[in-house]
Amino acid sequence: MAENKEDSAAIDIEGLVYYSIKAQMSQDLFTSPNCCIFKTPTRLLELNEKAYVPDAYSIGPFHHGHPKFEETEKIKIKYLKGFISRSPSPETMLRDLINSVKHVEREARECYAGPIGYTPDEFITILVIDGCFIIELLRKSACKKAIEHNDPLFTTASMFGSLSRDLMLLENQVPWMVLERLFNLTGDLTGNNVNASLIELVKYFVSSDLWIKLPSVHPPIQEMKHILDVIRKLMVSSIEAGERQIDWTPLPSATSLVEAGVKIRSGESIKFDNGVLDIPPLVIHEKKNPSFGILSVLNNATQIVNLGSLPMLCS
């Protein structure tokens, strides 16, 4: 009798272990090929977490719901209300926006690395509010007369500075397919004679408000993933255009020089003597140009998931 109980207990434990392992095996353990919005690597967060996490504005699902973003969530809702209020039927427009994103909810979810702990309805809500907020922001940036006198984003330097920085974070992105759907659906609601395309609005905002120099003329940008990806591809396209116009041989990277036996040290000017290369240090202020590190992370991430064979901005 005792043996039967022991056998039964062993079978029960075996069954629990079996179903536990099977449940883990049923999970999607690999990054989707459509993934384009990544979590910052732990090693970078350990070095300087503040450089890679939003300070005041949460965009997308990764940081949504944090208590420190409660006040700026109100600003996003205000932007959404102002945006749809220009429609003849705001209620209908809001429903159309929701349904439009609902059609690509699954694809949008696959754009994010790792599981998203929100129901489809919750996820759609985040994308609609954040996506419309970004589009309204871009339109106001392109048409300053559309800015209300009490708009805190454009009248308070510190708030706009925080927003500009947070919009450039890798974890703080909305899929381009979502932005395009919302933008195309609301193309007639500008009310300010802003007839530019979405990518033109992004270029204007980045060039004028973020002070990042982008090419005025560029080849068509293919397979846009999100705003940060568009900026990266625009920057790369200008580099490629310059390479086609100038016959030059790219300089070897610092790594390849060291591997070849060259010693590199900090100096006041560029000088090479007896196998020693002196180079002045490059100082990058995170407050002035936080995009440098973010774009570097994006470069590495796109190479890992093979989103395209674009050249690296730095090596």
Secondary structure, 3 states (H helix, E strand, C coil): CHHHHHHHHHHHHHHHHHHHHHHHHCCCCCCCCCCCECCCCHHHHHHHHHHCCCCCCCCCCCCCCCHHHHHHHHHHHHHHHHHHCCCCCHHHHHHHHHHHHHCCHHHHHHCECCCCCCCHHHHHHHHHHHHHHHHHHHHHHHCHHHCCCCCHHHHCHHHHHHHHHHHCCCCCCCCHHHHHHHHHHCHHHCCCCCCCCHHHHHHHHHHHHCCCCCCCCCCCCCCCCCHHHHHHHHHHHHHHHHHHHCCCCCCCCHHHHHHCCCEEEECCCCEEECCEEEECCCCCCCCCCCHHHHHHHHHHHHHHCCCCCCCCCCC
